[in-house]
Amino acid sequence: MDKKNALRTGAVAAGTTLMMLLMSSPALALTRDDGDDPGPGLNVMETLGLYVVAPIVLFLVIAGLVMVGDKSRKGQKQG
């Protein structure tokens, strides 16, 4: 019975993925909309900074804040 459910789940996932790929037509992205005014593109360093460095820095800041909050709670329970 477990194998049957796994096959059904895989078929549903594959069917959903196929339908999403067929419904989204990337060729329409080539036609410009009225009033479309794109700005200048990003260079390599700006792209890496925005999509690689910034998320890593945000993750580290949030993780650091969580660790500081966790350490302060442990100090209160023991003291």
All heavy atoms as a GROMACS GRO file, in nm:
protein
  569
    1MET      N    1   0.082  -0.119   0.000
    1MET     CA    2   0.000   0.000   0.000
    1MET      C    3   0.087   0.126   0.000
    1MET      O    4   0.052   0.224  -0.060
    1MET     CB    5  -0.091  -0.002   0.124
    1MET     CG    6  -0.207   0.090   0.110
    1MET     SD    7  -0.314   0.038  -0.022
    1MET     CE    8  -0.470   0.051   0.054
    2ASP      N    9   0.200   0.120   0.068
    2ASP     CA   10   0.289   0.235   0.075
    2ASP      C   11   0.347   0.269  -0.062
    2ASP      O   12   0.361   0.386  -0.096
    2ASP     CB   13   0.400   0.204   0.175
    2ASP     CG   14   0.442   0.325   0.254
    2ASP    OD1   15   0.357   0.412   0.278
    2ASP    OD2   16   0.559   0.332   0.291
    3LYS      N   17   0.381   0.166  -0.138
    3LYS     CA   18   0.439   0.186  -0.270
    3LYS      C   19   0.336   0.251  -0.364
    3LYS      O   20   0.369   0.339  -0.444
    3LYS     CB   21   0.485   0.052  -0.327
    3LYS     CG   22   0.573   0.062  -0.446
    3LYS     CD   23   0.623  -0.078  -0.484
    3LYS     CE   24   0.733  -0.069  -0.588
    3LYS     NZ   25   0.784  -0.201  -0.622
    4LYS      N   26   0.212   0.212  -0.350
    4LYS     CA   27   0.105   0.268  -0.433
    4LYS      C   28   0.086   0.417  -0.405
    4LYS      O   29   0.071   0.496  -0.498
    4LYS     CB   30  -0.026   0.192  -0.405
    4LYS     CG   31  -0.138   0.227  -0.498
    4LYS     CD   32  -0.259   0.139  -0.467
    4LYS     CE   33  -0.373   0.171  -0.560
    4LYS     NZ   34  -0.491   0.088  -0.529
    5ASN      N   35   0.091   0.455  -0.278
    5ASN     CA   36   0.078   0.597  -0.243
    5ASN      C   37   0.197   0.678  -0.294
    5ASN      O   38   0.181   0.792  -0.337
    5ASN     CB   39   0.065   0.613  -0.091
    5ASN     CG   40  -0.072   0.573  -0.041
    5ASN    OD1   41  -0.168   0.571  -0.117
    5ASN    ND2   42  -0.079   0.540   0.086
    6ALA      N   43   0.315   0.619  -0.288
    6ALA     CA   44   0.434   0.689  -0.338
    6ALA      C   45   0.424   0.711  -0.488
    6ALA      O   46   0.459   0.818  -0.538
    6ALA     CB   47   0.559   0.610  -0.303
    7LEU      N   48   0.377   0.609  -0.560
    7LEU     CA   49   0.360   0.624  -0.705
    7LEU      C   50   0.255   0.729  -0.738
    7LEU      O   51   0.272   0.810  -0.830
    7LEU     CB   52   0.323   0.490  -0.768
    7LEU     CG   53   0.435   0.387  -0.775
    7LEU    CD1   54   0.380   0.253  -0.824
    7LEU    CD2   55   0.546   0.435  -0.867
    8ARG      N   56   0.147   0.729  -0.664
    8ARG     CA   57   0.042   0.828  -0.686
    8ARG      C   58   0.094   0.969  -0.659
    8ARG      O   59   0.068   1.063  -0.735
    8ARG     CB   60  -0.077   0.799  -0.596
    8ARG     CG   61  -0.195   0.892  -0.620
    8ARG     CD   62  -0.312   0.859  -0.532
    8ARG     NE   63  -0.359   0.725  -0.563
    8ARG     CZ   64  -0.414   0.644  -0.473
    8ARG    NH1   65  -0.429   0.683  -0.349
    8ARG    NH2   66  -0.456   0.525  -0.508
    9THR      N   67   0.169   0.986  -0.551
    9THR     CA   68   0.226   1.116  -0.518
    9THR      C   69   0.323   1.162  -0.626
    9THR      O   70   0.322   1.279  -0.667
    9THR     CB   71   0.299   1.109  -0.383
    9THR    OG1   72   0.208   1.064  -0.284
    9THR    CG2   73   0.355   1.243  -0.343
   10GLY      N   74   0.405   1.072  -0.675
   10GLY     CA   75   0.498   1.107  -0.782
   10GLY      C   76   0.426   1.145  -0.910
   10GLY      O   77   0.465   1.239  -0.978
   11ALA      N   78   0.318   1.074  -0.942
   11ALA     CA   79   0.242   1.105  -1.063
   11ALA      C   80   0.176   1.242  -1.052
   11ALA      O   81   0.175   1.320  -1.147
   11ALA     CB   82   0.138   0.997  -1.088
   12VAL      N   83   0.121   1.272  -0.935
   12VAL     CA   84   0.058   1.403  -0.915
   12VAL      C   85   0.162   1.514  -0.924
   12VAL      O   86   0.140   1.618  -0.987
   12VAL     CB   87  -0.017   1.407  -0.780
   12VAL    CG1   88  -0.059   1.548  -0.745
   12VAL    CG2   89  -0.138   1.315  -0.785
   13ALA      N   90   0.279   1.494  -0.863
   13ALA     CA   91   0.384   1.595  -0.867
   13ALA      C   92   0.434   1.616  -1.009
   13ALA      O   93   0.454   1.730  -1.053
   13ALA     CB   94   0.499   1.555  -0.775
   14ALA      N   95   0.453   1.506  -1.082
   14ALA     CA   96   0.500   1.518  -1.221
   14ALA      C   97   0.395   1.586  -1.307
   14ALA      O   98   0.428   1.672  -1.390
   14ALA     CB   99   0.533   1.380  -1.276
   15GLY      N  100   0.269   1.551  -1.289
   15GLY     CA  101   0.163   1.614  -1.366
   15GLY      C  102   0.150   1.761  -1.336
   15GLY      O  103   0.132   1.843  -1.428
   16THR      N  104   0.161   1.798  -1.210
   16THR     CA  105   0.154   1.939  -1.172
   16THR      C  106   0.269   2.017  -1.232
   16THR      O  107   0.251   2.127  -1.285
   16THR     CB  108   0.155   1.952  -1.019
   16THR    OG1  109   0.048   1.874  -0.966
   16THR    CG2  110   0.139   2.096  -0.976
   17THR      N  111   0.389   1.961  -1.225
   17THR     CA  112   0.506   2.028  -1.281
   17THR      C  113   0.492   2.045  -1.431
   17THR      O  114   0.521   2.153  -1.486
   17THR     CB  115   0.634   1.948  -1.249
   17THR    OG1  116   0.643   1.931  -1.108
   17THR    CG2  117   0.757   2.018  -1.300
   18LEU      N  118   0.446   1.943  -1.499
   18LEU     CA  119   0.427   1.951  -1.643
   18LEU      C  120   0.324   2.056  -1.680
   18LEU      O  121   0.346   2.136  -1.772
   18LEU     CB  122   0.384   1.814  -1.698
   18LEU     CG  123   0.365   1.805  -1.849
   18LEU    CD1  124   0.497   1.834  -1.920
   18LEU    CD2  125   0.312   1.669  -1.888
   19MET      N  126   0.215   2.062  -1.608
   19MET     CA  127   0.112   2.162  -1.636
   19MET      C  128   0.164   2.304  -1.612
   19MET      O  129   0.135   2.396  -1.688
   19MET     CB  130  -0.013   2.137  -1.552
   19MET     CG  131  -0.093   2.018  -1.597
   19MET     SD  132  -0.143   2.026  -1.770
   19MET     CE  133  -0.252   2.165  -1.767
   20MET      N  134   0.243   2.320  -1.507
   20MET     CA  135   0.299   2.453  -1.479
   20MET      C  136   0.394   2.495  -1.590
   20MET      O  137   0.398   2.612  -1.630
   20MET     CB  138   0.369   2.454  -1.344
   20MET     CG  139   0.273   2.449  -1.226
   20MET     SD  140   0.356   2.442  -1.069
   20MET     CE  141   0.434   2.601  -1.064
   21LEU      N  142   0.473   2.402  -1.639
   21LEU     CA  143   0.566   2.434  -1.748
   21LEU      C  144   0.492   2.468  -1.876
   21LEU      O  145   0.532   2.557  -1.951
   21LEU     CB  146   0.662   2.317  -1.771
   21LEU     CG  147   0.770   2.297  -1.666
   21LEU    CD1  148   0.845   2.168  -1.692
   21LEU    CD2  149   0.865   2.415  -1.664
   22LEU      N  150   0.384   2.397  -1.902
   22LEU     CA  151   0.309   2.423  -2.025
   22LEU      C  152   0.230   2.554  -2.016
   22LEU      O  153   0.213   2.624  -2.116
   22LEU     CB  154   0.213   2.306  -2.053
   22LEU     CG  155   0.279   2.176  -2.095
   22LEU    CD1  156   0.176   2.065  -2.106
   22LEU    CD2  157   0.354   2.193  -2.226
   23MET      N  158   0.180   2.586  -1.898
   23MET     CA  159   0.098   2.706  -1.882
   23MET      C  160   0.181   2.834  -1.885
   23MET      O  161   0.134   2.938  -1.927
   23MET     CB  162   0.017   2.699  -1.753
   23MET     CG  163  -0.083   2.586  -1.750
   23MET     SD  164  -0.208   2.600  -1.875
   23MET     CE  165  -0.317   2.714  -1.798
   24SER      N  166   0.304   2.827  -1.836
   24SER     CA  167   0.388   2.946  -1.838
   24SER      C  168   0.462   2.948  -1.970
   24SER      O  169   0.534   2.855  -2.006
   24SER     CB  170   0.488   2.942  -1.722
   24SER     OG  171   0.577   2.836  -1.738
   25SER      N  172   0.443   3.055  -2.042
   25SER     CA  173   0.507   3.062  -2.174
   25SER      C  174   0.615   3.170  -2.171
   25SER      O  175   0.586   3.288  -2.170
   25SER     CB  176   0.404   3.093  -2.282
   25SER     OG  177   0.332   3.208  -2.247
   26PRO      N  178   0.740   3.129  -2.165
   26PRO     CA  179   0.849   3.227  -2.159
   26PRO      C  180   0.861   3.309  -2.286
   26PRO      O  181   0.922   3.415  -2.285
   26PRO     CB  182   0.973   3.142  -2.135
   26PRO     CG  183   0.938   3.006  -2.176
   26PRO     CD  184   0.790   2.992  -2.159
   27ALA      N  185   0.803   3.265  -2.397
   27ALA     CA  186   0.811   3.342  -2.521
   27ALA      C  187   0.738   3.474  -2.506
   27ALA      O  188   0.772   3.573  -2.572
   27ALA     CB  189   0.753   3.262  -2.636
   28LEU      N  190   0.637   3.480  -2.419
   28LEU     CA  191   0.565   3.605  -2.399
   28LEU      C  192   0.650   3.709  -2.327
   28LEU      O  193   0.617   3.827  -2.327
   28LEU     CB  194   0.436   3.580  -2.322
   28LEU     CG  195   0.330   3.499  -2.396
   28LEU    CD1  196   0.210   3.475  -2.306
   28LEU    CD2  197   0.287   3.570  -2.523
   29ALA      N  198   0.757   3.667  -2.265
   29ALA     CA  199   0.843   3.761  -2.195
   29ALA      C  200   0.921   3.848  -2.293
   29ALA      O  201   0.974   3.952  -2.255
   29ALA     CB  202   0.940   3.686  -2.105
   30LEU      N  203   0.927   3.809  -2.420
   30LEU     CA  204   0.999   3.888  -2.519
   30LEU      C  205   0.920   4.009  -2.567
   30LEU      O  206   0.977   4.104  -2.616
   30LEU     CB  207   1.036   3.799  -2.638
   30LEU     CG  208   1.131   3.683  -2.606
   30LEU    CD1  209   1.153   3.598  -2.731
   30LEU    CD2  210   1.263   3.736  -2.554
   31THR      N  211   0.788   4.002  -2.555
   31THR     CA  212   0.706   4.116  -2.599
   31THR      C  213   0.697   4.217  -2.486
   31THR      O  214   0.671   4.182  -2.371
   31THR     CB  215   0.564   4.070  -2.638
   31THR    OG1  216   0.504   4.009  -2.525
   31THR    CG2  217   0.570   3.971  -2.754
   32ARG      N  218   0.719   4.342  -2.516
   32ARG     CA  219   0.718   4.448  -2.416
   32ARG      C  220   0.576   4.499  -2.395
   32ARG      O  221   0.497   4.511  -2.487
   32ARG     CB  222   0.806   4.564  -2.463
   32ARG     CG  223   0.951   4.526  -2.494
   32ARG     CD  224   1.028   4.492  -2.368
   32ARG     NE  225   1.050   4.606  -2.285
   32ARG     CZ  226   1.154   4.687  -2.297
   32ARG    NH1  227   1.245   4.665  -2.386
   32ARG    NH2  228   1.165   4.791  -2.218
   33ASP      N  229   0.543   4.531  -2.273
   33ASP     CA  230   0.414   4.587  -2.240
   33ASP      C  231   0.414   4.737  -2.262
   33ASP      O  232   0.520   4.802  -2.262
   33ASP     CB  233   0.379   4.558  -2.094
   33ASP     CG  234   0.354   4.413  -2.067
   33ASP    OD1  235   0.309   4.344  -2.160
   33ASP    OD2  236   0.380   4.369  -1.954
   34ASP      N  237   0.296   4.794  -2.279
   34ASP     CA  238   0.285   4.940  -2.292
   34ASP      C  239   0.328   5.004  -2.161
   34ASP      O  240   0.290   4.961  -2.052
   34ASP     CB  241   0.141   4.980  -2.323
   34ASP     CG  242   0.100   4.939  -2.463
   34ASP    OD1  243   0.190   4.921  -2.547
   34ASP    OD2  244  -0.021   4.924  -2.488
   35GLY      N  245   0.407   5.108  -2.169
   35GLY     CA  246   0.454   5.177  -2.050
   35GLY      C  247   0.570   5.109  -1.981
   35GLY      O  248   0.613   5.153  -1.875
   36ASP      N  249   0.622   5.004  -2.039
   36ASP     CA  250   0.735   4.934  -1.980
   36ASP      C  251   0.860   5.018  -1.998
   36ASP      O  252   0.896   5.056  -2.110
   36ASP     CB  253   0.750   4.798  -2.048
   36ASP     CG  254   0.849   4.709  -1.977
   36ASP    OD1  255   0.886   4.740  -1.864
   36ASP    OD2  256   0.888   4.607  -2.036
   37ASP      N  257   0.926   5.050  -1.889
   37ASP     CA  258   1.047   5.131  -1.894
   37ASP      C  259   1.152   5.070  -1.802
   37ASP      O  260   1.168   5.114  -1.689
   37ASP     CB  261   1.015   5.275  -1.852
   37ASP     CG  262   1.131   5.369  -1.875
   37ASP    OD1  263   1.220   5.335  -1.956
   37ASP    OD2  264   1.135   5.475  -1.811
   38PRO      N  265   1.222   4.966  -1.848
   38PRO     CA  266   1.320   4.902  -1.760
   38PRO      C  267   1.440   4.992  -1.735
   38PRO      O  268   1.480   5.072  -1.819
   38PRO     CB  269   1.361   4.778  -1.839
   38PRO     CG  270   1.336   4.812  -1.980
   38PRO     CD  271   1.217   4.906  -1.980
   39GLY      N  272   1.494   4.978  -1.617
   39GLY     CA  273   1.612   5.056  -1.581
   39GLY      C  274   1.737   4.989  -1.633
   39GLY      O  275   1.733   4.888  -1.702
   40PRO      N  276   1.852   5.046  -1.598
   40PRO     CA  277   1.978   4.985  -1.641
   40PRO      C  278   2.001   4.851  -1.571
   40PRO      O  279   1.954   4.830  -1.459
   40PRO     CB  280   2.083   5.088  -1.598
   40PRO     CG  281   2.019   5.162  -1.487
   40PRO     CD  282   1.872   5.166  -1.517
   41GLY      N  283   2.071   4.763  -1.637
   41GLY     CA  284   2.097   4.631  -1.581
   41GLY      C  285   2.201   4.636  -1.470
   41GLY      O  286   2.271   4.736  -1.451
   42LEU      N  287   2.212   4.528  -1.397
   42LEU     CA  288   2.311   4.517  -1.291
   42LEU      C  289   2.439   4.455  -1.346
   42LEU      O  290   2.434   4.368  -1.431
   42LEU     CB  291   2.258   4.427  -1.178
   42LEU     CG  292   2.131   4.470  -1.107
   42LEU    CD1  293   2.088   4.361  -1.009
   42LEU    CD2  294   2.153   4.600  -1.035
   43ASN      N  295   2.553   4.502  -1.293
   43ASN     CA  296   2.677   4.436  -1.332
   43ASN      C  297   2.698   4.313  -1.243
   43ASN      O  298   2.617   4.283  -1.156
   43ASN     CB  299   2.796   4.533  -1.325
   43ASN     CG  300   2.822   4.584  -1.186
   43ASN    OD1  301   2.788   4.519  -1.088
   43ASN    ND2  302   2.884   4.700  -1.177
   44VAL      N  303   2.806   4.241  -1.264
   44VAL     CA  304   2.828   4.114  -1.194
   44VAL      C  305   2.841   4.134  -1.044
   44VAL      O  306   2.782   4.060  -0.964
   44VAL     CB  307   2.954   4.043  -1.250
   44VAL    CG1  308   2.987   3.919  -1.170
   44VAL    CG2  309   2.934   4.009  -1.396
   45MET      N  310   2.913   4.235  -1.001
   45MET     CA  311   2.934   4.258  -0.858
   45MET      C  312   2.804   4.297  -0.789
   45MET      O  313   2.777   4.253  -0.677
   45MET     CB  314   3.042   4.365  -0.836
   45MET     CG  315   3.181   4.322  -0.877
   45MET     SD  316   3.232   4.165  -0.803
   45MET     CE  317   3.241   4.210  -0.633
   46GLU      N  318   2.723   4.380  -0.853
   46GLU     CA  319   2.595   4.418  -0.795
   46GLU      C  320   2.503   4.297  -0.783
   46GLU      O  321   2.433   4.280  -0.684
   46GLU     CB  322   2.528   4.526  -0.881
   46GLU     CG  323   2.597   4.660  -0.874
   46GLU     CD  324   2.541   4.758  -0.974
   46GLU    OE1  325   2.485   4.715  -1.076
   46GLU    OE2  326   2.554   4.880  -0.950
   47THR      N  327   2.504   4.211  -0.885
   47THR     CA  328   2.421   4.092  -0.883
   47THR      C  329   2.464   3.998  -0.772
   47THR      O  330   2.380   3.946  -0.696
   47THR     CB  331   2.428   4.019  -1.019
   47THR    OG1  332   2.390   4.110  -1.122
   47THR    CG2  333   2.337   3.899  -1.022
   48LEU      N  334   2.595   3.972  -0.760
   48LEU     CA  335   2.644   3.885  -0.653
   48LEU      C  336   2.615   3.944  -0.516
   48LEU      O  337   2.576   3.872  -0.424
   48LEU     CB  338   2.794   3.860  -0.670
   48LEU     CG  339   2.834   3.769  -0.785
   48LEU    CD1  340   2.986   3.762  -0.797
   48LEU    CD2  341   2.777   3.630  -0.766
   49GLY      N  342   2.632   4.074  -0.503
   49GLY     CA  343   2.605   4.138  -0.374
   49GLY      C  344   2.458   4.127  -0.336
   49GLY      O  345   2.424   4.100  -0.220
   50LEU      N  346   2.371   4.147  -0.432
   50LEU     CA  347   2.227   4.147  -0.404
   50LEU      C  348   2.172   4.007  -0.381
   50LEU      O  349   2.090   3.986  -0.291
   50LEU     CB  350   2.154   4.214  -0.521
   50LEU     CG  351   2.004   4.235  -0.506
   50LEU    CD1  352   1.975   4.326  -0.389
   50LEU    CD2  353   1.947   4.293  -0.634
   51TYR      N  354   2.216   3.910  -0.459
   51TYR     CA  355   2.155   3.778  -0.454
   51TYR      C  356   2.238   3.673  -0.380
   51TYR      O  357   2.189   3.562  -0.358
   51TYR     CB  358   2.125   3.728  -0.595
   51TYR     CG  359   2.020   3.812  -0.663
   51TYR    CD1  360   2.054   3.898  -0.766
   51TYR    CD2  361   1.888   3.805  -0.622
   51TYR    CE1  362   1.958   3.976  -0.828
   51TYR    CE2  363   1.792   3.883  -0.683
   51TYR     CZ  364   1.827   3.968  -0.786
   51TYR     OH  365   1.732   4.046  -0.845
   52VAL      N  366   2.362   3.703  -0.344
   52VAL     CA  367   2.445   3.606  -0.271
   52VAL      C  368   2.488   3.663  -0.136
   52VAL      O  369   2.461   3.605  -0.031
   52VAL     CB  370   2.570   3.566  -0.354
   52VAL    CG1  371   2.660   3.473  -0.275
   52VAL    CG2  372   2.527   3.501  -0.485
   53VAL      N  373   2.553   3.777  -0.137
   53VAL     CA  374   2.609   3.833  -0.014
   53VAL      C  375   2.500   3.882   0.082
   53VAL      O  376   2.503   3.850   0.201
   53VAL     CB  377   2.709   3.945  -0.046
   53VAL    CG1  378   2.761   4.011   0.080
   53VAL    CG2  379   2.825   3.891  -0.129
   54ALA      N  380   2.402   3.955   0.032
   54ALA     CA  381   2.298   4.010   0.118
   54ALA      C  382   2.219   3.901   0.190
   54ALA      O  383   2.198   3.912   0.312
   54ALA     CB  384   2.206   4.101   0.038
   55PRO      N  385   2.174   3.794   0.123
   55PRO     CA  386   2.104   3.689   0.198
   55PRO      C  387   2.192   3.620   0.303
   55PRO      O  388   2.144   3.587   0.412
   55PRO     CB  389   2.062   3.589   0.090
   55PRO     CG  390   2.056   3.667  -0.034
   55PRO     CD  391   2.163   3.770  -0.022
   56ILE      N  392   2.319   3.600   0.272
   56ILE     CA  393   2.408   3.537   0.370
   56ILE      C  394   2.426   3.628   0.492
   56ILE      O  395   2.420   3.582   0.606
   56ILE     CB  396   2.544   3.503   0.305
   56ILE    CG1  397   2.526   3.390   0.204
   56ILE    CG2  398   2.648   3.464   0.411
   56ILE    CD1  399   2.649   3.359   0.121
   57VAL      N  400   2.444   3.757   0.468
   57VAL     CA  401   2.460   3.852   0.579
   57VAL      C  402   2.333   3.857   0.662
   57VAL      O  403   2.339   3.855   0.786
   57VAL     CB  404   2.498   3.992   0.526
   57VAL    CG1  405   2.488   4.097   0.634
   57VAL    CG2  406   2.638   3.989   0.466
   58LEU      N  407   2.217   3.862   0.597
   58LEU     CA  408   2.091   3.863   0.671
   58LEU      C  409   2.075   3.736   0.754
   58LEU      O  410   2.030   3.742   0.870
   58LEU     CB  411   1.973   3.878   0.575
   58LEU     CG  412   1.950   4.018   0.521
   58LEU    CD1  413   1.844   4.017   0.414
   58LEU    CD2  414   1.911   4.112   0.633
   59PHE      N  415   2.110   3.622   0.697
   59PHE     CA  416   2.102   3.496   0.771
   59PHE      C  417   2.192   3.501   0.894
   59PHE      O  418   2.151   3.460   1.003
   59PHE     CB  419   2.140   3.379   0.681
   59PHE     CG  420   2.149   3.249   0.755
   59PHE    CD1  421   2.035   3.178   0.786
   59PHE    CD2  422   2.273   3.199   0.795
   59PHE    CE1  423   2.043   3.058   0.856
   59PHE    CE2  424   2.282   3.080   0.864
   59PHE     CZ  425   2.167   3.009   0.894
   60LEU      N  426   2.314   3.549   0.878
   60LEU     CA  427   2.407   3.553   0.990
   60LEU      C  428   2.360   3.649   1.099
   60LEU      O  429   2.373   3.620   1.218
   60LEU     CB  430   2.547   3.591   0.940
   60LEU     CG  431   2.616   3.485   0.853
   60LEU    CD1  432   2.748   3.539   0.800
   60LEU    CD2  433   2.637   3.357   0.931
   61VAL      N  434   2.303   3.763   1.059
   61VAL     CA  435   2.251   3.859   1.156
   61VAL      C  436   2.136   3.798   1.235
   61VAL      O  437   2.131   3.806   1.358
   61VAL     CB  438   2.208   3.990   1.087
   61VAL    CG1  439   2.126   4.078   1.179
   61VAL    CG2  440   2.329   4.066   1.036
   62ILE      N  441   2.042   3.735   1.165
   62ILE     CA  442   1.928   3.674   1.232
   62ILE      C  443   1.974   3.560   1.323
   62ILE      O  444   1.929   3.548   1.438
   62ILE     CB  445   1.824   3.625   1.130
   62ILE    CG1  446   1.761   3.746   1.060
   62ILE    CG2  447   1.716   3.541   1.196
   62ILE    CD1  448   1.676   3.711   0.940
   63ALA      N  449   2.065   3.477   1.275
   63ALA     CA  450   2.116   3.366   1.357
   63ALA      C  451   2.188   3.421   1.480
   63ALA      O  452   2.174   3.367   1.590
   63ALA     CB  453   2.210   3.279   1.275
   64GLY      N  454   2.265   3.528   1.463
   64GLY     CA  455   2.334   3.589   1.577
   64GLY      C  456   2.236   3.644   1.680
   64GLY      O  457   2.256   3.626   1.801
   65LEU      N  458   2.129   3.709   1.633
   65LEU     CA  459   2.029   3.761   1.726
   65LEU      C  460   1.959   3.648   1.802
   65LEU      O  461   1.932   3.659   1.921
   65LEU     CB  462   1.927   3.846   1.652
   65LEU     CG  463   1.977   3.980   1.598
   65LEU    CD1  464   1.873   4.045   1.510
   65LEU    CD2  465   2.017   4.070   1.713
   66VAL      N  466   1.932   3.540   1.734
   66VAL     CA  467   1.869   3.425   1.800
   66VAL      C  468   1.964   3.366   1.904
   66VAL      O  469   1.922   3.333   2.015
   66VAL     CB  470   1.828   3.319   1.696
   66VAL    CG1  471   1.789   3.189   1.763
   66VAL    CG2  472   1.714   3.371   1.610
   67MET      N  473   2.091   3.354   1.870
   67MET     CA  474   2.187   3.298   1.965
   67MET      C  475   2.203   3.388   2.087
   67MET      O  476   2.211   3.340   2.200
   67MET     CB  477   2.322   3.276   1.896
   67MET     CG  478   2.319   3.163   1.795
   67MET     SD  479   2.468   3.149   1.697
   67MET     CE  480   2.591   3.120   1.821
   68VAL      N  481   2.208   3.519   2.065
   68VAL     CA  482   2.220   3.613   2.178
   68VAL      C  483   2.096   3.603   2.267
   68VAL      O  484   2.107   3.600   2.391
   68VAL     CB  485   2.241   3.757   2.127
   68VAL    CG1  486   2.222   3.858   2.238
   68VAL    CG2  487   2.379   3.770   2.066
   69GLY      N  488   1.978   3.596   2.206
   69GLY     CA  489   1.856   3.582   2.284
   69GLY      C  490   1.852   3.452   2.360
   69GLY      O  491   1.806   3.447   2.476
   70ASP      N  492   1.900   3.347   2.302
   70ASP     CA  493   1.902   3.216   2.368
   70ASP      C  494   1.999   3.215   2.485
   70ASP      O  495   1.968   3.161   2.591
   70ASP     CB  496   1.939   3.108   2.267
   70ASP     CG  497   1.921   2.968   2.323
   70ASP    OD1  498   1.819   2.945   2.390
   70ASP    OD2  499   2.009   2.884   2.299
   71LYS      N  500   2.114   3.276   2.470
   71LYS     CA  501   2.212   3.280   2.579
   71LYS      C  502   2.161   3.363   2.695
   71LYS      O  503   2.185   3.331   2.811
   71LYS     CB  504   2.345   3.335   2.528
   71LYS     CG  505   2.421   3.238   2.441
   71LYS     CD  506   2.553   3.296   2.395
   71LYS     CE  507   2.624   3.197   2.304
   71LYS     NZ  508   2.752   3.249   2.255
   72SER      N  509   2.090   3.472   2.666
   72SER     CA  510   2.041   3.556   2.775
   72SER      C  511   1.932   3.484   2.853
   72SER      O  512   1.919   3.501   2.974
   72SER     CB  513   1.988   3.689   2.721
   72SER     OG  514   1.874   3.670   2.643
   73ARG      N  515   1.851   3.401   2.788
   73ARG     CA  516   1.749   3.324   2.859
   73ARG      C  517   1.811   3.219   2.949
   73ARG      O  518   1.766   3.197   3.059
   73ARG     CB  519   1.655   3.255   2.759
   73ARG     CG  520   1.546   3.342   2.711
   73ARG     CD  521   1.440   3.259   2.646
   73ARG     NE  522   1.353   3.345   2.570
   73ARG     CZ  523   1.278   3.307   2.471
   73ARG    NH1  524   1.282   3.180   2.432
   73ARG    NH2  525   1.199   3.389   2.408
   74LYS      N  526   1.916   3.152   2.900
   74LYS     CA  527   1.983   3.050   2.981
   74LYS      C  528   2.043   3.111   3.108
   74LYS      O  529   2.041   3.052   3.213
   74LYS     CB  530   2.091   2.978   2.900
   74LYS     CG  531   2.034   2.883   2.798
   74LYS     CD  532   2.144   2.812   2.725
   74LYS     CE  533   2.087   2.717   2.620
   74LYS     NZ  534   2.190   2.650   2.544
   75GLY      N  535   2.095   3.232   3.096
   75GLY     CA  536   2.154   3.301   3.210
   75GLY      C  537   2.048   3.335   3.314
   75GLY      O  538   2.072   3.328   3.434
   76GLN      N  539   1.927   3.371   3.274
   76GLN     CA  540   1.822   3.406   3.365
   76GLN      C  541   1.770   3.283   3.440
   76GLN      O  542   1.736   3.288   3.556
   76GLN     CB  543   1.707   3.473   3.292
   76GLN     CG  544   1.740   3.613   3.243
   76GLN     CD  545   1.626   3.672   3.161
   76GLN    OE1  546   1.528   3.608   3.134
   76GLN    NE2  547   1.646   3.797   3.119
   77LYS      N  548   1.761   3.168   3.371
   77LYS     CA  549   1.709   3.046   3.434
   77LYS      C  550   1.804   2.996   3.542
   77LYS      O  551   1.762   2.946   3.645
   77LYS     CB  552   1.687   2.937   3.329
   77LYS     CG  553   1.567   2.962   3.241
   77LYS     CD  554   1.548   2.848   3.145
   77LYS     CE  555   1.430   2.873   3.053
   77LYS     NZ  556   1.412   2.766   2.955
   78GLN      N  557   1.934   3.006   3.519
   78GLN     CA  558   2.031   2.952   3.614
   78GLN      C  559   2.051   3.048   3.732
   78GLN      O  560   2.083   3.006   3.840
   78GLN     CB  561   2.165   2.928   3.545
   78GLN     CG  562   2.159   2.815   3.444
   78GLN     CD  563   2.289   2.802   3.367
   78GLN    OE1  564   2.380   2.882   3.384
   78GLN    NE2  565   2.296   2.702   3.282
   79GLY      N  566   2.036   3.176   3.708
   79GLY     CA  567   2.068   3.274   3.812
   79GLY      C  568   1.962   3.302   3.908
   79GLY      O  569   1.890   3.265   3.980
   0.00000   0.00000   0.00000
